[in-house]
Amino acid sequence: MLGVRRGTVSTIATRFETAKLIRDGRGQIEILNRAGLKKEGGSCYEFVARHIDRLLPDA
């Protein structure tokens, strides 16, 4: 869905988990610090959020 390699996703997820922004496990990601994720993601966060809202308006 994101168009990136699995290894890249794992690397970033590990970084976010170490920073206590998310909890990752068994096919699920729990957001622990949304404001921190927004800060880390910069403009990318808003870009992805807009597209998710467009594709999944009831989520």
LOMARMAR-453031 format. One record per residue (C-alpha): residue number from 1; residue in one letter; x, y, z. Coordinates in steps of 0.05 Angstrom, whole numbers, padded with zeros to 5 digits. Example, Ala and Ser with C-alpha at 12.3 -4.5 7.8 and 13.67 -1.06 7.14 Angstrom:
2
<r nr="1" rest="a" px="00246" py="-00090" pz="00156"/>
<r nr="2" rest="s" px="00273" py="-00021" pz="00143"/>
# end
This chain:
59
<r nr="1" rest="m" px="00000" py="00000" pz="00000"/>
<r nr="2" rest="l" px="00056" py="00049" pz="00016"/>
<r nr="3" rest="g" px="00102" py="00029" pz="-00041"/>
<r nr="4" rest="v" px="00163" py="00017" pz="00003"/>
<r nr="5" rest="r" px="00204" py="-00044" pz="00019"/>
<r nr="6" rest="r" px="00187" py="-00087" pz="00079"/>
<r nr="7" rest="g" px="00256" py="-00075" pz="00108"/>
<r nr="8" rest="t" px="00246" py="00000" pz="00106"/>
<r nr="9" rest="v" px="00179" py="-00007" pz="00143"/>
<r nr="10" rest="s" px="00212" py="-00051" pz="00195"/>
<r nr="11" rest="t" px="00269" py="-00002" pz="00206"/>
<r nr="12" rest="i" px="00222" py="00057" pz="00215"/>
<r nr="13" rest="a" px="00174" py="00017" pz="00259"/>
<r nr="14" rest="t" px="00232" py="-00002" pz="00304"/>
<r nr="15" rest="r" px="00254" py="00070" pz="00308"/>
<r nr="16" rest="f" px="00183" py="00092" pz="00326"/>
<r nr="17" rest="e" px="00176" py="00037" pz="00377"/>
<r nr="18" rest="t" px="00242" py="00055" pz="00410"/>
<r nr="19" rest="a" px="00218" py="00127" pz="00415"/>
<r nr="20" rest="k" px="00153" py="00101" pz="00448"/>
<r nr="21" rest="l" px="00110" py="00128" pz="00391"/>
<r nr="22" rest="i" px="00080" py="00061" pz="00372"/>
<r nr="23" rest="r" px="00074" py="-00011" pz="00397"/>
<r nr="24" rest="d" px="00084" py="-00062" pz="00341"/>
<r nr="25" rest="g" px="00065" py="-00135" pz="00345"/>
<r nr="26" rest="r" px="00031" py="-00192" pz="00309"/>
<r nr="27" rest="g" px="00006" py="-00153" pz="00249"/>
<r nr="28" rest="q" px="-00020" py="-00095" pz="00290"/>
<r nr="29" rest="i" px="00008" py="-00026" pz="00305"/>
<r nr="30" rest="e" px="-00018" py="00012" pz="00366"/>
<r nr="31" rest="i" px="-00006" py="00087" pz="00365"/>
<r nr="32" rest="l" px="00019" py="00110" pz="00433"/>
<r nr="33" rest="n" px="00037" py="00182" pz="00417"/>
<r nr="34" rest="r" px="00000" py="00212" pz="00357"/>
<r nr="35" rest="a" px="00029" py="00281" pz="00366"/>
<r nr="36" rest="g" px="00099" py="00251" pz="00366"/>
<r nr="37" rest="l" px="00084" py="00213" pz="00302"/>
<r nr="38" rest="k" px="00059" py="00276" pz="00269"/>
<r nr="39" rest="k" px="00123" py="00312" pz="00288"/>
<r nr="40" rest="e" px="00167" py="00256" pz="00263"/>
<r nr="41" rest="g" px="00128" py="00248" pz="00198"/>
<r nr="42" rest="g" px="00127" py="00322" pz="00181"/>
<r nr="43" rest="s" px="00087" py="00337" pz="00118"/>
<r nr="44" rest="c" px="00085" py="00262" pz="00101"/>
<r nr="45" rest="y" px="00037" py="00250" pz="00159"/>
<r nr="46" rest="e" px="-00014" py="00299" pz="00133"/>
<r nr="47" rest="f" px="-00007" py="00274" pz="00061"/>
<r nr="48" rest="v" px="-00020" py="00202" pz="00082"/>
<r nr="49" rest="a" px="-00076" py="00221" pz="00130"/>
<r nr="50" rest="r" px="-00113" py="00258" pz="00075"/>
<r nr="51" rest="h" px="-00110" py="00198" pz="00029"/>
<r nr="52" rest="i" px="-00132" py="00150" pz="00084"/>
<r nr="53" rest="d" px="-00191" py="00195" pz="00100"/>
<r nr="54" rest="r" px="-00209" py="00197" pz="00026"/>
<r nr="55" rest="l" px="-00204" py="00122" pz="00017"/>
<r nr="56" rest="l" px="-00233" py="00101" pz="00084"/>
<r nr="57" rest="p" px="-00281" py="00157" pz="00104"/>
<r nr="58" rest="d" px="-00315" py="00115" pz="00159"/>
<r nr="59" rest="a" px="-00250" py="00090" pz="00191"/>
# end
